[in-house]
Amino acid sequence: MTTFKAKVLNNIPANRLVGLGGINRDDNPEEGWDTVYLIMPELGQIPDLVATGALEEGQEVNVTIKNNPVWNVEAAERLPAGTLVQCTDDGRVQNYYTTDGTYFGFTIESAEEGDVVPVVRKYGGQMPQEQVEGATYEEPRGLQGLKNDELKELLDEKGIEYNGKATKKELIALLEGD
């Protein structure tokens, strides 16, 4: 468990998602060096915290990190149990839409709009290795780990004919049948 002080930059209702703001968020770069800012996250952003009580703009608060993988967050719409969710512009959770960013977790109960729903944090998407300093992530090995263009190159090298619109599964079958 860790506790630190932070300054709230927007009114944030209870059970809403919270983001961390960077320096100079309050147009005061000197204060920004020593101040952690709490902001309302944007649509599809991966949230950093959840407010357990209402936060008022300008308020200084103590933030306690409890390492709890389950957050209780207000639902922005009807959510079935087990659905992937993402952050809305007002800090609530909605069904995951790929066009709106990434997901950060999944519901463990169903909820109606306005209900507080338990969400297990599970971040979506794997960052490319070059963006993660010290990452040990490796691309999958074997044919399954190759992209369609790479599979087609192998087929071309081996002189095996294929349909240009073939699926990955079909391309792999041709290579394995070799």
N, CA, C and O of each residue as an XYZ file, in Angstrom:
712
protein
N       0.849     -1.170      0.000
C       0.000      0.000      0.000
C       0.898      1.238      0.000
O       1.908      1.289      0.702
N       0.510      2.234     -0.802
C       1.253      3.476     -0.923
C       0.287      4.641     -0.819
O      -0.838      4.566     -1.313
N       0.720      5.720     -0.176
C      -0.102      6.924     -0.067
C       0.708      8.125     -0.515
O       1.897      8.231     -0.213
N       0.049      9.048     -1.253
C       0.704     10.292     -1.668
C      -0.345     11.385     -1.776
O      -1.540     11.101     -1.854
N       0.102     12.632     -1.780
C      -0.796     13.783     -1.911
C      -0.949     14.139     -3.380
O      -0.013     13.982     -4.164
N      -2.141     14.624     -3.755
C      -2.405     15.028     -5.126
C      -3.379     16.198     -5.129
O      -4.128     16.407     -4.175
N      -3.352     16.966     -6.237
C      -4.258     18.092     -6.421
C      -5.274     17.731     -7.495
O      -4.906     17.240     -8.562
N      -6.551     17.972     -7.217
C      -7.641     17.640     -8.128
C      -7.856     18.820     -9.085
O      -8.034     19.954     -8.639
N      -7.840     18.557    -10.402
C      -8.003     19.621    -11.393
C      -9.401     19.713    -11.988
O      -9.720     20.709    -12.638
N     -10.251     18.698    -11.785
C     -11.647     18.734    -12.244
C     -12.515     18.170    -11.132
O     -12.041     17.399    -10.298
N     -13.769     18.549    -11.120
C     -14.707     17.874    -10.224
C     -14.863     16.442    -10.725
O     -15.155     16.217    -11.900
N     -14.668     15.485     -9.840
C     -14.768     14.069    -10.203
C     -15.711     13.403     -9.202
O     -15.385     13.298     -8.020
N     -16.884     12.950     -9.669
C     -17.822     12.279     -8.758
C     -17.247     10.963     -8.221
O     -16.281     10.426     -8.764
N     -17.854     10.461     -7.157
C     -17.450      9.169     -6.581
C     -17.660      8.058     -7.602
O     -18.532      8.152     -8.465
N     -16.864      7.020     -7.497
C     -16.945      5.832     -8.348
C     -16.709      6.163     -9.823
O     -17.297      5.539    -10.706
N     -15.859      7.133    -10.078
C     -15.462      7.488    -11.441
C     -13.969      7.221    -11.592
O     -13.210      7.237    -10.623
N     -13.579      6.977    -12.824
C     -12.180      6.724    -13.135
C     -11.406      8.028    -13.106
O     -11.957      9.099    -13.363
N     -10.114      7.927    -12.789
C      -9.263      9.100    -12.620
C      -7.966      8.879    -13.394
O      -7.433      7.770    -13.429
N      -7.466      9.945    -14.011
C      -6.179      9.902    -14.686
C      -5.189     10.773    -13.942
O      -5.570     11.631    -13.146
N      -3.918     10.543    -14.210
C      -2.872     11.393    -13.655
C      -2.523     12.449    -14.689
O      -2.338     12.134    -15.864
N      -2.431     13.697    -14.257
C      -2.048     14.787    -15.147
C      -0.556     15.032    -15.044
O       0.049     14.770    -14.004
N       0.033     15.527    -16.101
C       1.464     15.829    -16.104
C       1.755     17.203    -15.543
O       0.856     17.889    -15.057
N       3.012     17.604    -15.611
C       3.386     18.915    -15.095
C       2.759     20.008    -15.944
O       2.387     19.783    -17.096
N       2.649     21.176    -15.369
C       2.107     22.372    -16.003
C       0.635     22.216    -16.376
O       0.162     22.911    -17.275
N      -0.089     21.342    -15.727
C      -1.514     21.157    -15.993
C      -2.319     22.311    -15.414
O      -3.434     22.579    -15.862
N      -1.768     22.986    -14.433
C      -2.476     24.069    -13.756
C      -1.871     25.419    -14.144
O      -2.014     26.403    -13.419
N      -1.182     25.453    -15.315
C      -0.479     26.651    -15.796
C       0.488     27.198    -14.763
O       0.682     28.409    -14.661
N       1.087     26.310    -14.006
C       2.089     26.704    -13.021
C       3.199     25.664    -13.049
O       3.185     24.722    -12.256
N       4.188     25.829    -13.978
C       5.227     24.801    -14.124
C       6.039     24.567    -12.862
O       6.516     23.454    -12.640
N       6.208     25.587    -12.031
C       6.972     25.387    -10.793
C       6.238     24.443     -9.850
O       6.840     23.537     -9.273
N       4.930     24.659     -9.697
C       4.147     23.782     -8.835
C       4.119     22.369     -9.409
O       4.117     21.387     -8.666
N       4.099     22.277    -10.738
C       3.984     20.987    -11.398
C       5.120     20.023    -11.127
O       4.942     18.812    -11.264
N       6.264     20.521    -10.752
C       7.395     19.625    -10.491
C       7.184     18.801     -9.237
O       7.670     17.674     -9.142
N       6.473     19.345     -8.291
C       6.301     18.676     -7.010
C       4.866     18.252     -6.728
O       4.549     17.814     -5.622
N       3.998     18.383     -7.729
C       2.581     18.119     -7.506
C       2.083     17.017     -8.436
O       2.340     17.045     -9.640
N       1.381     16.066     -7.877
C       0.691     15.052     -8.674
C      -0.713     15.594     -8.915
O      -1.399     15.996     -7.975
N      -1.139     15.603    -10.182
C      -2.454     16.112    -10.533
C      -3.401     14.959    -10.848
O      -3.001     13.959    -11.442
N      -4.658     15.110    -10.444
C      -5.706     14.146    -10.761
C      -6.668     14.808    -11.741
O      -7.140     15.921    -11.506
N      -6.955     14.114    -12.839
C      -7.812     14.664    -13.881
C      -8.876     13.650    -14.279
O      -8.771     12.464    -13.964
N      -9.887     14.126    -14.966
C     -10.891     13.242    -15.565
C     -10.252     12.648    -16.818
O      -9.793     13.402    -17.677
N     -10.209     11.329    -16.950
C      -9.589     10.734    -18.134
C     -10.422     10.958    -19.391
O     -11.590     11.340    -19.318
N      -9.806     10.715    -20.537
C     -10.482     10.869    -21.824
C     -11.018      9.523    -22.300
O     -10.624      8.469    -21.801
N     -11.920      9.579    -23.272
C     -12.514      8.388    -23.862
C     -11.434      7.408    -24.318
O     -10.528      7.780    -25.064
N     -11.534      6.157    -23.869
C     -10.620      5.116    -24.290
C      -9.263      5.126    -23.616
O      -8.452      4.229    -23.848
N      -9.000      6.123    -22.787
C      -7.723      6.204    -22.071
C      -7.682      5.126    -20.997
O      -8.719      4.766    -20.439
N      -6.511      4.615    -20.706
C      -6.385      3.661    -19.605
C      -6.305      4.467    -18.309
O      -5.362      5.234    -18.118
N      -7.277      4.301    -17.423
C      -7.296      5.093    -16.191
C      -6.213      4.630    -15.220
O      -5.746      3.492    -15.270
N      -5.834      5.546    -14.342
C      -4.797      5.245    -13.356
C      -5.370      4.900    -11.987
O      -4.767      4.135    -11.234
N      -6.523      5.459    -11.666
C      -7.106      5.307    -10.335
C      -8.632      5.319    -10.444
O      -9.188      5.551    -11.518
N      -9.285      5.070     -9.332
C     -10.738      5.239     -9.251
C     -11.028      6.046     -7.987
O     -10.424      5.822     -6.938
N     -11.965      6.990     -8.107
C     -12.346      7.822     -6.958
C     -13.337      7.058     -6.094
O     -14.374      6.612     -6.586
N     -13.032      6.903     -4.821
C     -13.960      6.223     -3.908
C     -14.924      7.210     -3.264
O     -15.916      6.814     -2.651
N     -14.622      8.503     -3.409
C     -15.504      9.571     -2.929
C     -15.436     10.719     -3.915
O     -14.570     10.739     -4.789
N     -16.345     11.675     -3.783
C     -16.354     12.820     -4.687
C     -15.113     13.681     -4.470
O     -14.695     13.916     -3.336
N     -14.526     14.148     -5.583
C     -13.338     15.008     -5.537
C     -13.712     16.363     -6.126
O     -14.365     16.434     -7.168
N     -13.294     17.446     -5.452
C     -13.636     18.785     -5.910
C     -12.423     19.480     -6.497
O     -11.311     19.347     -5.987
N     -12.644     20.229     -7.580
C     -11.582     20.979     -8.246
C     -10.824     21.833     -7.227
O     -11.433     22.520     -6.407
N      -9.486     21.782     -7.286
C      -8.644     22.559     -6.391
C      -8.326     21.880     -5.071
O      -7.423     22.310     -4.354
N      -9.050     20.837     -4.747
C      -8.872     20.117     -3.485
C      -7.542     19.357     -3.493
O      -7.141     18.809     -4.519
N      -6.867     19.328     -2.349
C      -5.697     18.467     -2.178
C      -6.161     17.244     -1.409
O      -6.818     17.357     -0.374
N      -5.810     16.070     -1.928
C      -6.295     14.823     -1.339
C      -5.136     13.869     -1.099
O      -4.069     13.996     -1.698
N      -5.364     12.924     -0.222
C      -4.432     11.819     -0.030
C      -4.920     10.661     -0.891
O      -6.073     10.242     -0.781
N      -4.049     10.148     -1.740
C      -4.370      9.019     -2.610
C      -3.726      7.784     -1.996
O      -2.538      7.794     -1.673
N      -4.503      6.729     -1.836
C      -3.977      5.470     -1.307
C      -4.104      4.399     -2.377
O      -5.199      4.125     -2.869
N      -2.988      3.801     -2.730
C      -2.951      2.701     -3.696
C      -2.972      1.410     -2.889
O      -2.066      1.155     -2.096
N      -4.009      0.591     -3.090
C      -4.176     -0.636     -2.308
C      -3.872     -1.897     -3.107
O      -3.970     -3.003     -2.575
N      -3.503     -1.746     -4.379
C      -3.218     -2.888     -5.253
C      -4.393     -3.843     -5.358
O      -4.206     -5.057     -5.444
N      -5.595     -3.304     -5.351
C      -6.801     -4.106     -5.502
C      -7.113     -4.227     -6.991
O      -7.276     -3.205     -7.656
N      -7.201     -5.438     -7.535
C      -7.465     -5.589     -8.966
C      -8.913     -5.302     -9.358
O      -9.228     -5.270    -10.548
N      -9.802     -5.091     -8.379
C     -11.212     -4.828     -8.676
C     -11.549     -3.397     -8.269
O     -11.331     -2.989     -7.128
N     -12.087     -2.643     -9.230
C     -12.557     -1.280     -8.978
C     -14.068     -1.248     -9.099
O     -14.638     -1.942     -9.941
N     -14.721     -0.455     -8.270
C     -16.164     -0.234     -8.372
C     -16.371      1.078     -9.116
O     -16.008      2.145     -8.622
N     -16.964      0.991    -10.324
C     -17.070      2.135    -11.223
C     -18.505      2.271    -11.724
O     -19.189      1.274    -11.954
N     -18.950      3.511    -11.889
C     -20.295      3.761    -12.400
C     -20.392      3.388    -13.871
O     -19.509      3.721    -14.661
N     -21.464      2.698    -14.236
C     -21.701      2.284    -15.622
C     -22.350      3.416    -16.416
O     -23.282      4.063    -15.937
N     -21.853      3.650    -17.633
C     -22.414      4.678    -18.510
C     -23.559      4.135    -19.352
O     -24.321      4.898    -19.945
N     -23.673      2.813    -19.400
C     -24.716      2.163    -20.190
C     -24.934      0.764    -19.631
O     -24.250      0.348    -18.697
N     -25.865      0.059    -20.192
C     -26.146     -1.319    -19.759
C     -24.947     -2.197    -20.100
O     -24.471     -2.199    -21.235
N     -24.462     -2.946    -19.100
C     -23.278     -3.786    -19.279
C     -23.569     -5.210    -18.834
O     -23.983     -5.421    -17.694
N     -23.363     -6.192    -19.706
C     -23.513     -7.582    -19.262
C     -22.301     -8.027    -18.451
O     -21.218     -7.455    -18.578
N     -22.483     -9.028    -17.634
C     -21.364     -9.586    -16.872
C     -20.335    -10.152    -17.848
O     -20.691    -10.774    -18.849
N     -19.077     -9.931    -17.550
C     -17.994    -10.498    -18.357
C     -17.658     -9.718    -19.608
O     -16.932    -10.220    -20.466
N     -18.170     -8.496    -19.738
C     -17.870     -7.716    -20.936
C     -16.633     -6.844    -20.740
O     -16.392     -6.338    -19.644
N     -15.854     -6.672    -21.798
C     -14.719     -5.761    -21.755
C     -15.249     -4.338    -21.686
O     -16.231     -4.004    -22.350
N     -14.601     -3.497    -20.882
C     -15.045     -2.117    -20.720
C     -13.895     -1.147    -20.934
O     -12.718     -1.480    -20.794
N     -14.299      0.079    -21.284
C     -13.336      1.156    -21.449
C     -13.874      2.408    -20.783
O     -15.051      2.498    -20.432
N     -12.986      3.362    -20.621
C     -13.288      4.620    -19.959
C     -14.056      5.563    -20.884
O     -13.769      5.632    -22.079
N     -15.031      6.289    -20.334
C     -15.731      7.334    -21.072
C     -15.118      8.682    -20.703
O     -14.283      8.766    -19.803
N     -15.540      9.746    -21.411
C     -15.030     11.084    -21.121
C     -15.423     11.590    -19.738
O     -14.793     12.511    -19.218
N     -16.446     11.006    -19.141
C     -16.855     11.463    -17.815
C     -16.464     10.468    -16.716
O     -17.018     10.499    -15.617
N     -15.503      9.584    -17.025
C     -14.952      8.695    -16.008
C     -15.781      7.482    -15.671
O     -15.479      6.781    -14.705
N     -16.832      7.208    -16.450
C     -17.622      6.004    -16.215
C     -17.096      4.899    -17.133
O     -16.125      5.115    -17.858
N     -17.721      3.719    -17.113
C     -17.318      2.626    -18.002
C     -18.415      2.329    -19.002
O     -19.604      2.423    -18.695
N     -17.999      1.972    -20.195
C     -18.916      1.589    -21.262
C     -18.404      0.308    -21.899
O     -17.275     -0.112    -21.646
N     -19.239     -0.313    -22.726
C     -18.808     -1.463    -23.508
C     -17.589     -1.063    -24.333
O     -17.461      0.093    -24.738
N     -16.714     -1.998    -24.575
C     -15.492     -1.752    -25.342
C     -15.804     -1.630    -26.825
O     -16.378     -2.536    -27.429
N     -15.418     -0.503    -27.398
C     -15.536     -0.255    -28.837
C     -14.130      0.031    -29.355
O     -13.482      0.973    -28.898
N     -13.655     -0.768    -30.299
C     -12.277     -0.606    -30.787
C     -12.027      0.784    -31.341
O     -10.901      1.277    -31.278
N     -13.046      1.422    -31.879
C     -12.869      2.763    -32.448
C     -12.664      3.823    -31.382
O     -12.232      4.931    -31.699
N     -12.965      3.512    -30.115
C     -12.853      4.496    -29.033
C     -11.615      4.323    -28.172
O     -11.515      4.961    -27.124
N     -10.672      3.488    -28.571
C      -9.472      3.290    -27.760
C      -9.389      1.871    -27.259
O      -9.939      0.952    -27.867
N      -8.702      1.693    -26.151
C      -8.465      0.348    -25.632
C      -9.359      0.072    -24.426
O      -9.956      0.984    -23.854
N      -9.437     -1.188    -24.060
C     -10.169     -1.551    -22.850
C      -9.193     -1.605    -21.692
O      -7.983     -1.693    -21.898
N      -9.713     -1.555    -20.473
C      -8.834     -1.654    -19.310
C      -9.274     -2.749    -18.352
O      -8.585     -3.012    -17.367
N     -10.409     -3.394    -18.617
C     -10.867     -4.430    -17.708
C     -12.176     -5.045    -18.172
O     -12.628     -4.812    -19.293
N     -12.783     -5.844    -17.278
C     -14.047     -6.492    -17.600
C     -14.944     -6.530    -16.377
O     -14.477     -6.564    -15.239
N     -16.252     -6.522    -16.641
C     -17.229     -6.549    -15.551
C     -17.334     -7.969    -14.995
O     -17.131     -8.948    -15.713
N     -17.652     -8.061    -13.712
C     -17.879     -9.390    -13.127
C     -19.338     -9.556    -12.711
O     -19.734    -10.608    -12.208
N     -20.134     -8.508    -12.925
C     -21.582     -8.542    -12.723
C     -22.215     -7.729    -13.836
O     -21.551     -6.897    -14.453
N     -23.480     -7.960    -14.095
C     -24.191     -7.117    -15.054
C     -24.592     -5.825    -14.335
O     -24.698     -5.788    -13.109
N     -24.813     -4.758    -15.133
C     -25.191     -3.477    -14.542
C     -26.033     -2.681    -15.526
O     -25.916     -2.843    -16.741
N     -26.872     -1.830    -14.990
C     -27.650     -0.877    -15.782
C     -26.949      0.473    -15.698
O     -26.123      0.698    -14.814
N     -27.283      1.370    -16.621
C     -26.705      2.709    -16.599
C     -26.904      3.341    -15.223
O     -28.011      3.328    -14.684
N     -25.831      3.893    -14.658
C     -25.891      4.541    -13.352
C     -25.545      3.632    -12.191
O     -25.231      4.114    -11.102
N     -25.597      2.309    -12.405
C     -25.201      1.368    -11.356
C     -23.692      1.414    -11.160
O     -22.949      1.766    -12.076
N     -23.251      1.060     -9.972
C     -21.824      0.884     -9.717
C     -21.523     -0.594     -9.931
O     -22.129     -1.459     -9.297
N     -20.583     -0.877    -10.829
C     -20.284     -2.247    -11.223
C     -18.826     -2.590    -10.889
O     -17.936     -1.770    -11.118
N     -18.570     -3.797    -10.347
C     -17.182     -4.207    -10.116
C     -16.501     -4.530    -11.444
O     -17.033     -5.271    -12.270
N     -15.325     -3.962    -11.627
C     -14.542     -4.162    -12.850
C     -13.174     -4.702    -12.461
O     -12.475     -4.118    -11.633
N     -12.799     -5.824    -13.067
C     -11.459     -6.377    -12.862
C     -10.543     -5.709    -13.875
O     -10.812     -5.745    -15.076
N      -9.464     -5.101    -13.399
C      -8.531     -4.422    -14.293
C      -7.722     -5.448    -15.082
O      -7.106     -6.349    -14.512
N      -7.738     -5.293    -16.396
C      -6.990     -6.171    -17.296
C      -6.767     -5.375    -18.572
O      -7.665     -5.278    -19.409
N      -5.618     -4.823    -18.724
C      -5.384     -3.886    -19.819
C      -5.304     -4.568    -21.166
O      -4.693     -5.627    -21.303
N      -5.925     -3.956    -22.160
C      -5.974     -4.491    -23.517
C      -4.793     -4.072    -24.352
O      -4.208     -3.011    -24.137
N      -4.444     -4.916    -25.312
C      -3.393     -4.586    -26.268
C      -2.008     -4.803    -25.698
O      -1.762     -4.563    -24.516
N      -1.121     -5.253    -26.536
C       0.276     -5.423    -26.165
C       1.060     -4.304    -26.815
O       0.986     -4.124    -28.031
N       1.809     -3.548    -26.031
C       2.614     -2.488    -26.608
C       3.739     -3.112    -27.422
O       4.311     -4.122    -27.012
N       4.060     -2.526    -28.565
C       5.187     -3.049    -29.334
C       6.451     -3.033    -28.488
O       6.631     -2.148    -27.652
N       7.321     -4.004    -28.700
C       8.507     -4.160    -27.864
C       9.370     -2.908    -27.832
O       9.933     -2.575    -26.789
N       9.485     -2.196    -28.975
C      10.340     -1.029    -29.002
C       9.800      0.107    -28.128
O      10.529      1.063    -27.866
N       8.546      0.031    -27.671
C       7.987      1.064    -26.814
C       8.067      0.703    -25.333
O       7.713      1.520    -24.483
N       8.514     -0.473    -25.018
C       8.588     -0.912    -23.628
C      10.057     -1.131    -23.284
O      10.655     -2.138    -23.663
N      10.622     -0.174    -22.563
C      12.036     -0.286    -22.216
C      12.258     -1.485    -21.296
O      11.556     -1.644    -20.298
N      13.220     -2.315    -21.628
C      13.535     -3.482    -20.823
C      12.538     -4.615    -20.956
O      12.530     -5.528    -20.131
N      11.691     -4.575    -21.984
C      10.666     -5.606    -22.155
C      11.291     -6.949    -22.488
O      12.320     -7.017    -23.161
N      10.670     -8.004    -22.017
C      11.135     -9.345    -22.340
C      10.173    -10.037    -23.286
O      10.324    -11.222    -23.582
N       9.176     -9.286    -23.764
C       8.187     -9.844    -24.685
C       8.859    -10.240    -25.987
O       9.641     -9.469    -26.544
N       8.560    -11.432    -26.476
C       9.083    -11.894    -27.750
C       7.918    -12.262    -28.648
O       6.889    -12.750    -28.182
N       8.091    -12.022    -29.949
C       7.070    -12.423    -30.905
C       6.908    -13.941    -30.855
O       7.884    -14.650    -30.609
N       5.714    -14.450    -31.078
C       5.519    -15.894    -31.092
C       6.375    -16.557    -32.169
O       6.611    -15.975    -33.228
N       6.829    -17.751    -31.900
C       7.669    -18.498    -32.841
C       6.807    -19.328    -33.779
O       5.627    -19.548    -33.507
N       7.382    -19.785    -34.868
C       6.686    -20.667    -35.797
C       5.824    -19.901    -36.770
O       5.792    -18.671    -36.760
N       5.128    -20.635    -37.606
C       4.312    -20.042    -38.658
C       3.174    -19.185    -38.105
O       2.812    -18.179    -38.714
N       2.608    -19.566    -36.963
C       1.513    -18.796    -36.368
C       1.950    -17.379    -35.999
O       1.136    -16.456    -35.979
N       3.239    -17.216    -35.709
C       3.761    -15.907    -35.317
C       4.089    -15.003    -36.482
O       4.483    -13.855    -36.275
N       3.937    -15.494    -37.717
C       4.246    -14.697    -38.904
C       3.001    -13.991    -39.426
O       1.878    -14.461    -39.245
N       3.223    -12.859    -40.073
C       2.129    -12.128    -40.717
C       1.875    -12.743    -42.085
O       2.719    -13.459    -42.623
N       0.691    -12.454    -42.644
C       0.327    -13.011    -43.956
C       1.369    -12.689    -45.025
O       1.705    -13.550    -45.838
N       1.882    -11.461    -45.033
C       2.894    -11.079    -46.025
C       4.151    -11.942    -45.878
O       4.763    -12.329    -46.874
N       4.530    -12.239    -44.633
C       5.714    -13.071    -44.395
C       5.460    -14.510    -44.850
O       6.345    -15.155    -45.412
N       4.246    -15.006    -44.603
C       3.895    -16.356    -45.053
C       3.919    -16.434    -46.581
O       4.385    -17.423    -47.147
N       3.422    -15.399    -47.239
C       3.424    -15.367    -48.700
C       4.847    -15.328    -49.253
O       5.133    -15.943    -50.281
N       5.738    -14.607    -48.572
C       7.147    -14.576    -48.985
C       7.756    -15.974    -48.921
O       8.478    -16.385    -49.830
N       7.461    -16.704    -47.841
C       7.973    -18.084    -47.719
C       7.435    -18.965    -48.835
O       8.169    -19.766    -49.413
N       6.139    -18.810    -49.139
C       5.543    -19.596    -50.221
C       6.209    -19.252    -51.558
O       6.489    -20.137    -52.366
N       6.458    -17.962    -51.779
C       7.130    -17.538    -53.011
C       8.532    -18.142    -53.095
O       8.940    -18.616    -54.156
N       9.270    -18.127    -51.983
C      10.631    -18.686    -51.952
C      10.626    -20.171    -52.281
O      11.556    -20.676    -52.911
N       9.587    -20.864    -51.858
C       9.505    -22.308    -52.089
C       8.809    -22.638    -53.415
O       8.701    -23.804    -53.794
N       8.343    -21.607    -54.110
C       7.691    -21.826    -55.394
C       6.316    -22.450    -55.284
O       5.851    -23.103    -56.218
N       5.662    -22.256    -54.154
C       4.328    -22.816    -53.941
C       3.289    -21.760    -54.338
O       3.339    -20.623    -53.869
N       2.353    -22.148    -55.202
C       1.304    -21.223    -55.639
C       0.229    -21.116    -54.569
O      -0.055    -22.071    -53.846
N      -0.360    -19.930    -54.487
C      -1.409    -19.673    -53.494
C      -2.361    -18.610    -54.016
O      -2.024    -17.850    -54.924
N      -3.542    -18.565    -53.439
C      -4.541    -17.557    -53.762
C      -4.158    -16.278    -53.006
O      -3.919    -16.329    -51.799
N      -4.097    -15.150    -53.688
C      -3.717    -13.881    -53.072
C      -4.633    -13.458    -51.930
O      -4.233    -12.664    -51.080
N      -5.864    -13.983    -51.902
C      -6.815    -13.639    -50.850
C      -6.929    -14.741    -49.796
O      -7.873    -14.760    -49.007
N      -5.960    -15.657    -49.792
C      -5.993    -16.779    -48.851
C      -5.886    -16.286    -47.413
O      -5.242    -15.273    -47.141
N      -6.520    -17.007    -46.501
C      -6.439    -16.681    -45.078
C      -5.112    -17.165    -44.519
O      -4.401    -17.942    -45.155
N      -4.793    -16.698    -43.331
C      -3.563    -17.118    -42.668
C      -3.559    -18.637    -42.488
O      -2.544    -19.296    -42.713
N      -4.686    -19.171    -42.086
C      -4.812    -20.622    -41.874
C      -4.515    -21.380    -43.173
O      -3.825    -22.400    -43.155
N      -5.038    -20.881    -44.298
C      -4.808    -21.527    -45.592
C      -3.340    -21.436    -46.007
O      -2.782    -22.392    -46.544
N      -2.719    -20.287    -45.756
C      -1.299    -20.116    -46.104
C      -0.426    -21.065    -45.279
O       0.506    -21.673    -45.805
N      -0.729    -21.186    -43.998
C       0.028    -22.091    -43.130
C      -0.159    -23.546    -43.581
O       0.795    -24.323    -43.601
N      -1.400    -23.905    -43.941
C      -1.660    -25.270    -44.419
C      -0.818    -25.578    -45.648
O      -0.286    -26.681    -45.768
N      -0.688    -24.619    -46.566
C       0.141    -24.836    -47.744
C       1.605    -25.032    -47.379
O       2.283    -25.884    -47.954
N       2.091    -24.252    -46.433
C       3.501    -24.375    -46.001
C       3.733    -25.680    -45.256
O       4.770    -26.316    -45.445
N       2.805    -26.087    -44.428
C       2.966    -27.318    -43.656
C       2.788    -28.553    -44.542
O       3.313    -29.622    -44.229
N       2.054    -28.412    -45.639
C       1.863    -29.520    -46.549
C       3.061    -29.752    -47.437
O       3.113    -30.743    -48.167
N       4.017    -28.857    -47.385
C       5.226    -28.917    -48.196
C       6.108    -30.080    -47.808
O       7.171    -30.272    -48.399
